[in-house]
Amino acid sequence: MAESWTGGNPFLGTNNPYLQGQIDSAMGDITRNYNLAVKPNTETAMASSGSFGNSGLQQLQSEQQRQLAQTLGNTANNMRMADYNQQQNVYQWDQDFDRQVFNDGVSQNQQNLSNYMGLM
């Protein structure tokens, strides 16, 4: 249900129903890239050098996995923050629009009163 300040806009002030799907899609792309490019390249390098069990290469893999987790977290956080900022901008626009409509109405009423008084 929309908050009272939304003026009937069902998406203003509520969770964006499409945001989670977009986050999931972006995270899927990032994870797919890791699984299809980064991880196989590292494993190929380990196999070609005959260094399975090498602690240096295991440390490299651990760092790549840490970076993957950090990238996923940052991506979700950045997308949610962008949505939050957009909600704030929409709220501000809504407030300014309502103020402008009110001021236009007052101005038109003043002009109509002035015209009426001129006719009398």
Protein Blocks (a to p, Z undefined) as FASTA:
>chain_A
ZZfklnopakgopacfklmmmmmmmmmmmmmmmmmmmmmmmmmmmmmnopghiaklmmmm
mmmmmmmmmmmmmmmmmmmmmmmmmmmmmmmmmmmmmmmmmmmmmmmmmmmmmmmmmmZZ
